[in-house]
Structure formats: C-alpha cells, structure tokens
Amino acid sequence: MDDRYSEGARVFKALGDSRRAMIVDMLSCGELCACRILERLEMSQPTLSHHMKLLCECGIVRCREEGKWTYYSLDRDTIERAKAFLNEITEGSAECVCKISENGE
C-alpha cells in the first residue's frame, strides 16, 4: 500500500476521537502547556498523556520539554500534508486508485 495512505490514515485516525480533535483545535491558537490543556478538558493527566502520545506519534503535534513542563504545538507540515491527502482522495485526480488500475499501472 502507498505510504501516503498509511500516513493519512494515521492522522485521521488520531483525529477520530472528539477529545483529540478538541486538543488540536486548542493548539490551533498556539503552543500550550499540558497544564493549560488539562484546565480546559475534564480528564486526568494520564488520559491527557495518552491522547498527546497518539497525536505526537501521527506527527500532527510536536512536544518540547522545558524544565518539568511539557509544551505542545501543531506540526504545520503534517497538517498541510493531511489537507493535501484529503483533497487528493476526494477530487478524482489522475493518481486515483481506480484510474491507475484502469491503465494497468
């Protein structure tokens, strides 16, 4: 299977949880400390860590540590690739799986 499908699926799977989608929405305003995210969402710190791990693993979120604090921000490159992927698979382009199969490629 093409790597672009795997990468796209990982991003959209991570966004398939409403709390993770909310976290991404929060991060769209800029970098946030984990403590600020916890203040807004009703979840435990271990639950937040789990969600952040999934968002970081798919590449949509970056984290950096400063002292005892962890800060999160969106990875704009991954977001742009995810947007491009969604457009690609919904626009019927020349790279569409059905067209490639028809041409025998």
Wavefront OBJ file of the C-alpha trace (Angstrom):
o trace
v 0.000 0.000 0.000
v 1.171 3.520 -0.801
v 2.794 5.310 2.178
v 0.584 8.366 1.668
v -2.476 6.281 2.532
v -0.817 4.983 5.687
v 0.272 8.443 6.821
v -3.110 9.978 6.019
v -4.955 7.205 7.813
v -2.802 7.646 10.952
v -3.589 11.356 11.123
v -7.313 10.938 10.556
v -7.488 8.001 12.958
v -5.902 10.171 15.654
v -8.465 12.882 14.919
v -11.271 10.321 15.142
v -11.565 10.924 18.886
v -13.523 14.060 19.817
v -11.193 14.927 22.698
v -8.137 14.730 20.454
v -9.918 16.900 17.894
v -10.600 19.427 20.678
v -6.928 19.382 21.666
v -5.916 20.092 18.066
v -8.440 22.929 17.985
v -6.930 24.362 21.177
v -3.424 24.118 19.724
v -4.526 25.969 16.590
v -4.315 29.132 18.713
v -0.673 28.437 19.558
v 1.626 26.424 21.795
v 0.156 25.291 25.107
v 1.499 23.715 28.256
v -0.107 20.400 29.200
v -1.406 22.042 32.380
v -3.416 24.565 30.294
v -4.951 21.771 28.243
v -5.902 19.939 31.428
v -7.565 23.079 32.813
v -9.909 23.171 29.824
v -10.674 19.464 29.417
v -12.173 17.197 32.016
v -9.690 14.335 32.061
v -6.889 13.008 34.184
v -3.235 13.715 33.472
v -2.584 10.085 32.412
v -5.516 10.264 29.970
v -4.161 13.504 28.515
v -0.725 11.891 28.187
v -2.269 9.009 26.239
v -4.039 11.392 23.845
v -0.920 13.509 23.385
v 1.180 10.415 22.701
v -1.169 9.419 19.858
v -1.213 12.931 18.408
v 2.579 13.126 18.547
v 3.059 9.636 17.066
v 0.981 10.511 13.995
v 3.008 13.686 13.616
v 0.241 16.250 13.890
v 1.511 17.550 17.259
v 5.031 18.323 18.438
v 6.145 18.444 22.027
v 9.043 20.071 23.781
v 10.098 19.917 27.377
v 11.215 22.898 29.360
v 12.162 22.032 32.903
v 9.335 19.999 34.380
v 6.777 21.327 31.886
v 5.778 19.886 28.527
v 4.601 22.199 25.769
v 2.630 21.140 22.710
v 2.160 22.760 19.311
v 0.824 21.766 15.912
v 3.194 20.487 13.245
v 2.112 22.616 10.276
v 3.928 20.415 7.728
v 1.963 17.329 8.767
v -1.271 19.300 8.763
v -0.618 20.563 5.238
v 0.137 17.001 4.052
v -3.097 15.767 5.673
v -5.097 18.521 3.955
v -3.458 17.709 0.622
v -4.147 13.995 1.141
v -7.836 14.638 1.847
v -8.106 16.794 -1.268
v -6.281 14.161 -3.316
v -8.577 11.300 -2.333
v -11.783 13.316 -2.745
v -11.109 15.095 -6.052
v -10.779 12.214 -8.547
v -7.265 13.144 -9.625
v -5.093 11.300 -12.158
v -3.458 9.486 -9.211
v -6.797 7.984 -8.138
v -6.564 4.264 -7.383
v -9.299 3.434 -9.894
v -7.545 5.316 -12.728
v -4.185 3.744 -12.009
v -5.818 0.304 -12.047
v -7.595 1.029 -15.345
v -4.299 1.945 -17.024
v -2.651 -1.198 -15.735
v -0.030 0.679 -13.767
l 1 2 3 4 5 6 7 8 9 10 11 12 13 14 15 16 17 18 19 20 21 22 23 24 25 26 27 28 29 30 31 32 33 34 35 36 37 38 39 40 41 42 43 44 45 46 47 48 49 50 51 52 53 54 55 56 57 58 59 60 61 62 63 64 65 66 67 68 69 70 71 72 73 74 75 76 77 78 79 80 81 82 83 84 85 86 87 88 89 90 91 92 93 94 95 96 97 98 99 100 101 102 103 104 105
